[in-house]
């Protein structure tokens, strides 16, 4: 059997080596390296413990231990984040120096200062989930088990890095959440308080999406671009819709286009396909399809 599948390993080695030499993407830049994905994922876990103390770690929290716990977590996050930002900036700029390290540390400090506000915003998201889902047994259950909340949490911590123009790290964060939950929220989206994703699987929210407060999405909703054929020429262009306050979008709906605005207090029914703006206080629905049922098996 082995003789039948004999191969010339040296030829394959030479061919792959030739690919390395002809495509710069395959070879690391001299003196710099990419951020460490595992370190970033570990940092997500640490931030989750900080945002929701007592839920995802072994520590028992009380008012006496809280300052020590918070300080320890912040120190760990700062060390990891500043190091990873330094790697991301150095790789993008092609140079690693003391100036880049100082910039990374400054950004990390600014980031840490946003965490209390992010935590307060996450509390509104938990409240929205509790108010919007009769199956939610408690707010604790939402924190422990709802994939929608996890995806929103990761989006909110990634967004703060995105708006500071940090390469690589925000996308690593949100794609990790995407892989765990099936919910794809680009870190560039702007999303207000009291945001709730029910069930969640298959939800897509594009980079230039703007979502107001008290918005609820169900599974399979796409808030996307009309076309991306322009590729990099569309970078920075408003390609995705604006969803105003108090909007509910039911499962399977697709809302597309940078000029599309869903007015406040509107309801978008399941499977709707929308590429034009909808006024405030509007209900959009698809007419019920006509079912055709036939076959002897239905008589049994």
N, C-alpha and C positions, 0 to 999 in steps of 0.2 A: 504493500500500500504506500509506504513512504517513497519508494522508487517512482511510483506513478506521479507523485506530486513534487518531484525535485524542482527546485527553483534556484536561480542564480542570485543569491542575496546581494552580492557585490553590485550587480546591475541596478537593483532596486535602490541600494544605498546611494549610488552615484546619481540616479535620477532625482531622488528626493533632495540630495545635497544641491543639485543644480537648481531645483525650485527655490531652496533657501537663498541661493546667491543671486537669483534674478528677481526676487520679490522682497522688498525691504520690510514688509509686515512680519516676516517670519523671524527676523533677527532683532534682538533687543538693541535699543540705542545704547551707545557706549556711555558708561558712567551713570545711567539712570535706569530705573525699572518701574514696571506698572504697580499700582496699588495691590495689596493683598486681599483678595476676595474673602478669604476665610476670616481675616481680622475684621473686615467690615461687617460681616454677618454676625460675628461675635459681639461687635459693638451694638448692633441692633438689639441683641438679647439683653445687653446691659442697660440700654436705654429703656427697654420695655420694663425691666425690673424697677428702674427709677421712676418711670411714669406710673406704674401700678404696683406699689410696694406690697409685698406679702403674697402676691399671686403667682409669681414665676420663679421664685427662689426659695431657699431654705431658711432665710432670715425671718425672724419674728419681729414685727415692727411695733414700737410704741413711741410715745413722745420723747422719752429719754434717749432712746437709741437713734432716733431719726436724724439728728445732725451728723452723727458719725457715719451712718449708712449713706446719707446723701453725699457727704464729703468724699467718702471712699469711692462711690460710683462716679462722681464728677471727675475725680482725679484719674480714674481708669479710662473714662471716655475721652478726657482731654489728651492723655498720652497717646491713645490709639488714633484719635481723630487727627491730631496735629501731625502725627507721623504719616498717616495715609494721605492727608491733604498735601503734605510736602512731596510725597511720591507722585501724586497726580499732577501737581503743578510742574515739578521737575521734568517729568516725562513729556508733558505737553510742550514745555519751553525748551526742552533738550539740554537743560543744564541744572545741576544741583549745587546750590551754594548757600552761604549763611543768610543771605537776603531772602531766599525762598523759604528757608526754615522759619525765619521771623514772621514772614507773611502768613505762613501756615499756622503758626501759634496764635497770631492775632485773630485770624478767622475763626480758629477753634474757640477762643475766648468769647468772641461775638456770638458764636453758635450756642455756647452754654448759657449765655444770658437770655436766649429765647426759650429755653426749656420750660420755665414756669408758665409762660403764655401758651406754649404748645400743650402743656398738661391741662390747663384750664379749657382749652379748645376741645381736647379729647373728652373731657367731661360732658361737654355739650353733645358730642357725637354719641356718647353712651346714653344720654338722656333721650336723644332722638330715636335711638334703637329701641329703648324701653317703651317710649310712648307710641312708636309705630309698629310694634310687633306684639300682638296678643299672646304669642307663644313664648315670649321671653319670661322665664320664671322669675328672674331677678336681674339687677344690674351686674351682680357678680357673675352670673352665668354668661352675660354678654361679653364681659372682659375675658373670661376663661376660654370661651368656645366659639365666638362668632367670627368667621373668616372676614366678613365685611369690615369689622372694627380693626382687625389686624392689618388689612390692606390700607385702611385709612390712616392708622397709626404710622405705618412705614412711609406712606406718602407724606405725611405732615413732617416727619423728621428729615426726609429726603429733600423736601421742597426748600427748606431753609438753606441747604447747600446749593441747590439749583440756582436760586436767586442770587447767590454769591458767586456764580459762574465757576463752581468747582467741577472739573471734568471727572468722568468715570464714576465717581462714588455715588451720586444720586441714582444713576441708572442701575448700578449694581444692587442698590437697596431695593428699588421698586421691582426689578425683575426677579429678585429673590422672593418678594411677597407674591408676585405673579405666579411663580412656580409652585408656591405653597397653597394658594387660594384660588387660582384661576381668574383673579381680578387684576386687570392691567390698568393702573393709574400712572400716567406719566408724571414725573416729579415737577414738570413745568406748569401743570394745570393750577388754576387759582380756585380754591374751594372754600366757601364760607362755613360758618358754624352750623351745628345741628345737622350734620350730613349723615345719611343712613343708606347703606346698601343691603337690601334684604336678599338672602340666599347667596347672591353674588356671582356665581360661576358664569364666566363668559362676559362680564362687564368690561368695556374698554372706554377709557377716558383719555383723549388726546392731549398733546403738549400745550396747545394754546387755548384749551377749554377754559371758560370762566363759569363758575357755578356759584350762585348766591347762597343765602341761608335757608335752612329748613327745606332741603331738597331730598327727595327719596327716590332711589332707583331699585328696580328689581333685576333679576338675573337676565343675562343676555342683552342688556342695553349697550348700544354703541353710540358714543358721542365722538364722532370722527370727522375726517376730512373728506371732501368730495372727490378729490383726486390728489395723488402724490407723484404723478408722472414727471413733474418738474424737478423732483429730487432735491438736491442741495440748494437750488435756486429759490426754493420755498422756505428755507431756514429763516426763522424769525418772523415769518408772515403769519397773520392770524388765519389759521386754517380750520379751526374747530369752533363749534357753536358756543353761544352764551345762553346759560340757563338761569333765569332770574329766580327770585325768592319764592318759596312755597309751591314748588312744582313737584309733581309726582309723575314718574315715567315707568310704565309697566313693561313686563318682560318682552324681550325680542324687538323692542323699538330701536330704530336707527335714526339718529338726528345728525345731519352732516352739513358741513360748510362753515367757513369763518364768518359769513355775514348772516347766518341763521341765528335768530333770537327767539327763545321760547319765553313768552311774557309771564310775568308773575301770576301765581295762583292758577296755573293751568294744569290740566291732566292730559297726559299722552297715553293713549291706549296701547295694548299689546300689539306687536308686529307692525306698528305704524312706521312708514318710511317718509321722513320729512327732510326737505332740502330748502324750504322757505320759512320765513319767520311766522310765528304764531302770536296773535295778540294776547294780552293779559286776560285772565278769567275765561279761557277757552278750553273746551274738551274736544280732543281729537280721537277718533276711533275708526276702526276698519269695520265695514259692514260684514255681518256674519256670513261666512261662505255656506253654500248649500251642500248639505251632506247627501251622498248617494250610497245607500246601503243595499247590498243584494247578496244572494247566496242562500242555499238551503241550511247552512250551518246556523243561521240566526233564528231558525224556527225551533231549534232543539232546546 
